[in-house]
Amino acid sequence: MATYRLDITKEHCPMTFVKTKIELAKLKEKDILEVLLLEGEPLENVPCTSREQGFNVLSVVPVKDNVYKVTIQK
């Protein structure tokens, strides 16, 4: 099991989940992707859409002002 990081704080929807999905597709089963994203639409959409796609959202935690880390397991 490996952990990877993706920073999409400079991206806007719908590219936030598109980039997340591309990275998740590269992972092996049980690998983890830590996604840094902004509060608002990305924070609402990425965890929800990840769950809908069958991924396991392990946590959503604030990192600093308006930035969150979403931890997703394949």
C-alpha positions as CSV (number, residue, x, y, z in Angstrom):
1,M,0.0,0.0,0.0
2,A,1.4,3.4,-1.0
3,T,0.3,7.0,-0.4
4,Y,0.3,9.6,-3.1
5,R,-0.5,13.4,-3.0
6,L,-2.4,15.6,-5.4
7,D,-2.6,19.4,-5.1
8,I,-5.7,20.8,-6.9
9,T,-5.9,24.0,-5.0
10,K,-5.4,26.0,-8.2
11,E,-8.0,24.1,-10.2
12,H,-11.7,24.8,-10.6
13,C,-14.7,22.5,-11.1
14,P,-15.1,20.3,-13.0
15,M,-11.3,19.9,-13.4
16,T,-11.0,19.2,-9.6
17,F,-12.6,15.8,-9.8
18,V,-11.3,15.1,-13.4
19,K,-7.7,15.4,-12.1
20,T,-8.6,13.4,-8.9
21,K,-10.1,10.6,-11.0
22,I,-7.1,10.4,-13.3
23,E,-4.8,10.0,-10.3
24,L,-7.1,7.4,-8.6
25,A,-7.0,5.4,-11.9
26,K,-3.2,5.1,-11.6
27,L,-3.4,3.6,-8.1
28,K,-3.3,0.0,-7.1
29,E,-6.0,-1.5,-4.9
30,K,-5.8,-0.2,-1.3
31,D,-3.4,2.7,-2.3
32,I,-4.2,6.1,-0.8
33,L,-4.5,9.5,-2.5
34,E,-4.3,12.6,-0.3
35,V,-5.9,15.5,-2.2
36,L,-5.4,19.1,-1.2
37,L,-8.3,21.3,-2.3
38,L,-10.1,24.5,-1.6
39,E,-13.2,25.0,0.5
40,G,-16.4,25.4,-1.4
41,E,-17.4,23.5,-4.6
42,P,-14.2,21.3,-4.7
43,L,-14.7,20.3,-1.1
44,E,-18.3,19.5,-1.7
45,N,-17.8,17.6,-5.0
46,V,-14.6,15.6,-4.7
47,P,-15.5,13.5,-1.6
48,C,-19.1,13.0,-2.8
49,T,-18.2,12.0,-6.3
50,S,-15.4,9.8,-5.1
51,R,-17.8,7.8,-2.9
52,E,-20.3,7.6,-5.8
53,Q,-17.4,6.2,-8.0
54,G,-16.8,3.4,-5.4
55,F,-13.8,4.9,-3.6
56,N,-13.4,5.0,0.2
57,V,-13.1,8.5,1.6
58,L,-11.2,8.0,4.8
59,S,-11.1,11.6,6.1
60,V,-11.6,15.3,5.3
61,V,-9.6,17.6,7.5
62,P,-8.7,21.3,7.4
63,V,-5.0,22.0,6.7
64,K,-4.9,25.8,6.7
65,D,-7.2,28.7,5.7
66,N,-9.7,27.4,3.1
67,V,-7.5,24.4,2.3
68,Y,-8.6,20.8,3.1
69,K,-7.0,17.4,2.8
70,V,-9.3,14.7,1.5
71,T,-7.8,11.2,2.0
72,I,-9.2,8.6,-0.5
73,Q,-8.5,4.9,-0.7
74,K,-8.9,3.0,-3.9
